[in-house]
C-alpha cells in the first residue's frame, strides 16, 4: 500500500505543477487530459481525489475545464469527470491530507 500512496502523492504534486505552469487556455487542456488519464490508472486503497482535482481545475483553470467539458462529448471518462458534483468545500485540504499520508 505504501507504494500506491507514493504514486498518489507524486500525482498530486504533478497536478499542482500543472496548475502553476500551464496557461488557462484550450491548448493546455491536452496536458491536463494526459494527467487525468494517469491519475485514474493509479491503484490505491485510498479513494482517488478526482473530485478534488476537478474542483480545483474548474476554479483555477476554467478555460481548460470547459475545454475538457467540450471534449467530453466524445470521451466517456471526461464526461464522468466533468460531471462530478462540485459541492466539495475544501479540495485543497483533502489533497494536502493525501500528500501527508
N, C-alpha and C positions, 0 to 999 in steps of 0.2 A: 504494500500500500504506500509505503514511503516514496517509491519511485513515481507512482501516479501523482502524488502530491507535488513532487519536484517538477514534473512535467506541467502540471496545472499552474504552479507558481511562475514557471518560465513563460507560459502562455499569457498569463495576466500581465506580466511585465512587458511582453511584446505588444499587447493591446495598448498599454499606456504609452509605449514608444510610438506606436502608430498614431495615437491621438495627438502627440506632440509634433511629429514630423510631417504628417500628411496634411495637405490643404483641404479645405472643405469644398471640394468640387467633384464633378462627375468622374473625372479621371482617377481620383483616389479610391473610388468605390471598388475597383479591382483589387487593390491591396487589402481592403477590409474583407472582401469576399474570400480571398485566399486565407486570410486569418480565420474567418468563421469556419471554414471547412476544416482547418487544422484543429480548432478548438473542439469541434464536435467529434473528432476522432480520438480524443483523449479518453482513456479508460481510467475512471476514478470512482472510488466508493463515495466520494463527496459529490453531490449533485453539481453538474457543470453550471457556471454562472452565466448562462446565455441571456437570461432576462436582464441581469445587471449590465452586461456588456451592451445589449441593445438599448437599454435606457440611457446609458452614458453616451453611446454613439448618437442617439437622436438629440440629446441635449447639447453635445459639443460639436457635432458634425452633421447638422440637419440636412444639408445638401447631399452628403454621402448617404445618409439614412434613406432619404426619399428616392435617390437613385437606385439603391438596393431594393426598395419597395417596388419601383417600376420594373426592375429585373425579376421580381418575384412572380410575375405573370407566367414566366417560362421556367421557373425554378422552385420546386416544392419546398426545398429546405429554406430558401429565403422567404417564401410565403409564410411558413410557420414562424420563423424568427422575427419577421417584421410585424407579425400579428400578435406577438406576446403581449400580455397585459402590461400596462405602464404604471400600475398603481404602486410600484415599489418605491418606498420612501428613501431608503439610504443605500443605493447601489455601491457608492464608494466605500462605505463601511463594510459591506459584505465582501467586496474584492480585497480590501485590506485584511480582513479576517482570514481569507483564504491564503493570502501571501504569508501570513504568520503561522500557518499550520505546521 
